[in-house]
Amino acid sequence: MVADEPGGAERRQRARLVVEVRGRVQGVGYRVFALREAMRLDLDGSVANERNGTVRVIAEGPRMDLEALVERLAEGPPAALVERVSVRWEPPRGLDTGFWIASGAHSGD
């Protein structure tokens, strides 16, 4: 049970996550994959393609759910080849409710 784990309360506290995913992550369904995973975890935020070929994910929710999202982002969808996942933790800022695909530099997925 999470409540009995060391740091359990801390892992349930709301946090903000900014992730940059590098590799073959554009044009392979990565944004839709990230959207589904974030929605499954009931997180708030967005995913977008960046000009430099990366995908950026910004999400807020319980830290333990955000950690689960990072694990899934590192796997990616079958057609992707994830080379690196950079993670930055921040205090929550209060994103709009829900998760969406934001328009980015590269429109293909």
C-alpha positions in Angstrom: 0.0 0.0 0.0 1.4 3.4 -0.9 0.5 5.0 2.4 2.9 2.6 4.2 5.7 3.2 1.7 8.5 5.6 2.7 7.7 8.9 1.0 4.2 7.6 0.2 2.5 10.9 1.0 5.1 12.9 -0.9 4.5 10.7 -4.0 0.8 11.5 -3.9 1.3 15.2 -3.7 0.6 17.2 -6.9 3.7 18.1 -9.0 4.5 19.4 -12.5 6.6 17.5 -14.9 8.4 18.8 -18.1 9.7 16.0 -20.3 11.7 16.2 -23.5 11.8 13.0 -25.5 14.6 12.5 -28.2 14.9 9.9 -30.9 12.5 8.8 -33.6 9.5 10.3 -32.0 7.8 12.5 -34.7 5.7 11.0 -37.4 5.3 7.7 -35.5 2.2 8.3 -33.3 4.1 9.4 -30.3 1.9 12.3 -29.4 -1.3 10.2 -29.5 0.5 7.5 -27.4 1.5 10.2 -24.8 -2.1 11.5 -24.8 -3.6 8.1 -24.2 -1.2 7.3 -21.4 -1.7 10.7 -19.7 -5.5 10.4 -20.0 -5.3 6.9 -18.5 -3.5 8.3 -15.5 -6.0 11.3 -15.3 -3.2 13.9 -15.7 -3.5 17.5 -16.8 -1.3 18.9 -19.5 -0.2 18.7 -23.1 2.1 17.1 -25.6 3.7 18.8 -28.6 6.3 18.3 -31.3 9.2 20.7 -31.2 11.2 22.2 -34.1 14.3 20.3 -33.1 12.6 16.9 -33.6 11.8 16.2 -30.0 8.5 15.8 -28.3 7.7 17.9 -25.2 5.3 16.8 -22.5 4.1 19.0 -19.7 1.9 17.3 -17.1 0.6 17.9 -13.6 -0.9 15.4 -11.2 0.1 13.2 -8.3 3.9 12.5 -8.5 3.4 8.8 -8.5 1.2 9.0 -11.6 3.7 11.4 -13.2 6.5 8.8 -12.5 4.4 6.2 -14.2 4.0 8.5 -17.2 7.7 8.9 -17.5 8.2 5.1 -17.6 5.7 4.8 -20.4 7.2 7.8 -22.3 10.6 6.0 -22.2 9.0 3.0 -23.9 7.0 4.9 -26.5 4.7 3.4 -29.1 6.0 0.5 -31.3 7.1 2.6 -34.2 9.1 5.0 -32.0 12.8 4.7 -31.1 13.3 6.6 -27.8 16.9 7.5 -27.3 16.7 9.9 -24.3 14.1 11.2 -21.9 15.0 14.4 -20.0 12.9 15.1 -17.0 12.5 18.3 -15.0 10.3 18.4 -11.9 8.6 21.7 -10.8 6.0 22.9 -8.4 2.5 22.7 -9.9 1.1 25.8 -11.6 -2.5 24.8 -12.1 -2.9 23.7 -15.7 -6.3 23.5 -17.3 -8.1 20.3 -16.6 -7.6 17.5 -19.1 -4.8 16.5 -21.5 -4.4 17.6 -25.1 -2.2 17.6 -28.1 -0.8 21.1 -28.5 0.1 22.4 -31.9 3.8 22.3 -32.4 6.4 22.9 -35.0 5.9 19.6 -36.8 2.3 18.7 -37.5 2.7 15.0 -38.5 2.1 12.1 -36.2 
